[in-house]
Amino acid sequence: MDVIRIILAILLPPVGVFLQVGFGLHFWLNILLTLLGYIPGIVHAVWIIARR
């Protein structure tokens, strides 16, 4: 299941974070990072998925 989340995190970072933590602080932070730059959103999403 983590492989699918990581693939989604690369394509759509907020979706990968949502599947991992739901509508929490990390989800909204990831949306902000993705809007500021796509790469920071990906890095944050993969970090959240790999950490748990």
C-alpha positions, -999 to +999 in steps of 0.1 A: +000+000+000+029+024+006+040+020-030+006+032-042+007+062-017+042+071-029+032+070-066+002+092-057+024+115-037+046+120-068+016+127-091-006+146-067+011+152-034-019+163-013-037+130-022-009+109-009-008+129+023-046+127+027-045+089+024-019+088+051-031+113+077-065+126+066-076+162+069-049+173+094-022+199+097+001+180+074-026+178+046-031+216+046+007+222+049+012+200+019-014+219-001+004+251+007+038+237-002+024+223-035+010+257-044+043+274-036+062+248-056+055+213-069+088+198-057+085+209-020+050+193-020+064+161-033+093+160-008+069+167+021+044+140+009+071+113+005+085+123+039+051+119+056+045+086+040+079+072+047+079+084+083+048+064+093 
